[in-house]
Amino acid sequence: MQGLDAIRAKGRAFQADVSEVHDSWRSDAVVGGHWFSVAMGIDATCKSLGRMPMAEVAVYRVRDGKIVHEQFFYG
């Protein structure tokens, strides 16, 4: 996915699919140079999939104070 509009649309679509959040969490950020990562999870009921816990590690690259790359690893 590329572009701020596409990223925002992805977030809006996810939020629209969630009907209830039961729990959520995130770790402190781990920073290395121009990269940082955060582990996070959510236990939510989605309209399309029902209730499901999700966990991921998100990795971000920063350039000039802005996130320019994101990658997610789901467990």
C-alpha positions as CSV (number, residue, x, y, z in Angstrom):
1,M,0.0,0.0,0.0
2,Q,1.4,3.4,-0.9
3,G,0.3,6.9,-0.1
4,L,-1.2,8.6,2.8
5,D,-4.7,8.4,1.4
6,A,-4.5,4.6,1.0
7,I,-3.2,4.2,4.6
8,R,-6.0,6.4,6.0
9,A,-8.6,4.4,4.0
10,K,-7.2,1.1,5.3
11,G,-7.5,2.4,8.9
12,R,-11.1,3.7,8.3
13,A,-12.1,0.3,6.8
14,F,-10.7,-1.6,9.8
15,Q,-12.5,0.8,12.2
16,A,-15.8,0.4,10.4
17,D,-15.5,-3.4,10.6
18,V,-14.9,-3.5,14.4
19,S,-18.1,-3.6,16.3
20,E,-16.6,-4.1,19.8
21,V,-13.1,-3.9,21.4
22,H,-12.7,-6.2,24.4
23,D,-9.1,-5.5,25.1
24,S,-6.0,-4.0,23.6
25,W,-2.3,-3.5,24.4
26,R,1.0,-2.2,23.1
27,S,4.6,-2.4,24.1
28,D,7.1,0.4,24.5
29,A,8.8,1.3,21.3
30,V,12.2,-0.2,20.4
31,V,14.3,2.3,18.5
32,G,17.3,1.6,16.3
33,G,18.6,4.4,14.1
34,H,15.8,5.5,11.7
35,W,13.6,2.5,12.6
36,F,11.3,1.7,15.5
37,S,9.1,-1.2,16.3
38,V,6.1,-1.7,18.5
39,A,4.3,-4.9,19.5
40,M,0.5,-4.5,19.8
41,G,-2.6,-6.5,20.1
42,I,-6.3,-6.3,20.1
43,D,-9.2,-8.6,21.0
44,A,-12.1,-7.4,19.0
45,T,-15.3,-8.5,17.5
46,C,-15.4,-7.7,13.7
47,K,-18.5,-7.6,11.6
48,S,-16.9,-9.7,8.9
49,L,-15.0,-12.3,11.1
50,G,-16.6,-12.4,14.5
51,R,-14.5,-12.2,17.7
52,M,-10.8,-12.7,17.2
53,P,-7.6,-11.8,19.1
54,M,-4.9,-10.3,16.9
55,A,-1.2,-9.7,17.7
56,E,1.4,-8.0,15.6
57,V,4.8,-6.4,15.5
58,A,4.8,-3.1,13.6
59,V,8.1,-1.8,12.1
60,Y,8.4,1.8,10.9
61,R,11.1,3.8,9.2
62,V,11.3,7.5,9.8
63,R,12.7,10.1,7.5
64,D,12.6,13.9,8.2
65,G,10.4,13.3,11.2
66,K,7.7,11.4,9.2
67,I,7.0,7.7,8.9
68,V,7.9,6.7,5.3
69,H,7.6,2.9,5.6
70,E,5.6,0.5,7.6
71,Q,5.6,-3.3,7.8
72,F,3.5,-5.6,9.9
73,F,4.2,-9.1,11.1
74,Y,1.2,-10.9,12.4
75,G,1.3,-13.8,14.9
